[in-house]
Amino acid sequence: MKPECQLTVAPFYQCCCVCEYHKAVHYHCCTEPKPTLEEISKAKLTGSCVCSVRKGWACVVPESGVVYDNWGEHSCGCEMFKDIRK
């Protein structure tokens, strides 16, 4: 089961969907690994560049310069949470 946003649920009251430091991570045409055919199909890729294909999420902490990769799309606890809806 996919975790859901915890913005209104105790004890976290946060969701990385609205976290300023929760960033999408994309493939790049000059690096490995390359996306699977399924990922390319989902991204509706029209050209040969794979840079628009998202491969996951990261939590980026600007004060320390640390990047936590393999972060969940709805995972609570991304450092430096800020509700950007305000």
C-alpha positions as CSV (number, residue, x, y, z in Angstrom):
1,M,0.0,0.0,0.0
2,K,1.3,3.4,-1.0
3,P,1.9,5.8,2.0
4,E,-0.2,8.9,2.0
5,C,0.4,12.5,2.9
6,Q,0.5,12.9,6.7
7,L,-0.1,16.7,6.7
8,T,-3.2,16.4,9.0
9,V,-2.2,13.2,10.8
10,A,-0.4,13.1,14.2
11,P,2.4,12.9,15.2
12,F,4.1,14.2,12.0
13,Y,1.7,16.8,10.5
14,Q,3.9,17.0,7.4
15,C,4.1,15.6,3.9
16,C,7.0,15.8,1.5
17,C,4.5,16.7,-1.2
18,V,4.6,20.2,0.1
19,C,8.2,20.2,1.4
20,E,10.4,22.9,0.0
21,Y,13.4,20.6,0.1
22,H,11.7,17.5,-1.4
23,K,13.0,17.4,-4.9
24,A,12.3,15.1,-7.9
25,V,15.3,13.2,-9.3
26,H,15.6,12.6,-13.0
27,Y,17.7,10.4,-15.3
28,H,20.3,12.1,-17.4
29,C,21.4,11.1,-20.9
30,C,25.1,11.1,-20.0
31,T,24.9,8.9,-16.9
32,E,24.0,5.3,-15.9
33,P,21.6,3.7,-15.2
34,K,19.2,4.5,-18.0
35,P,15.4,4.3,-17.5
36,T,13.5,1.1,-18.2
37,L,11.2,1.0,-21.2
38,E,8.3,1.1,-18.7
39,E,9.5,4.3,-17.2
40,I,10.0,5.8,-20.6
41,S,6.5,4.8,-21.6
42,K,5.0,6.4,-18.4
43,A,6.9,9.6,-19.0
44,K,5.5,9.7,-22.6
45,L,8.9,10.5,-23.9
46,T,8.8,11.8,-27.4
47,G,12.5,12.4,-28.2
48,S,15.7,10.5,-27.4
49,C,16.7,12.5,-24.3
50,V,15.8,10.8,-21.0
51,C,16.3,14.0,-18.9
52,S,12.5,14.4,-18.4
53,V,12.1,10.9,-16.9
54,R,11.8,11.1,-13.1
55,K,13.5,8.2,-11.3
56,G,12.7,9.1,-7.8
57,W,12.9,11.7,-5.0
58,A,15.5,13.2,-2.8
59,C,15.5,15.3,0.4
60,V,17.9,18.2,0.0
61,V,19.1,20.1,3.1
62,P,20.5,23.5,1.9
63,E,22.2,24.5,5.2
64,S,24.5,21.4,5.1
65,G,24.6,20.6,1.4
66,V,23.5,17.1,2.2
67,V,21.3,15.2,-0.3
68,Y,19.4,12.1,0.9
69,D,18.4,10.1,-2.1
70,N,15.9,7.3,-2.5
71,W,13.4,9.4,-0.5
72,G,9.8,8.3,-0.7
73,E,7.3,10.4,-2.6
74,H,5.0,10.7,0.5
75,S,7.6,9.9,3.1
76,C,7.4,12.0,6.3
77,G,10.4,13.5,7.9
78,C,12.2,15.3,5.1
79,E,14.6,17.6,6.9
80,M,13.9,21.2,7.1
81,F,10.2,20.8,6.4
82,K,8.3,23.9,5.4
83,D,4.7,24.0,4.4
84,I,4.9,26.0,1.1
85,R,1.1,26.3,0.9
86,K,1.3,29.4,3.1
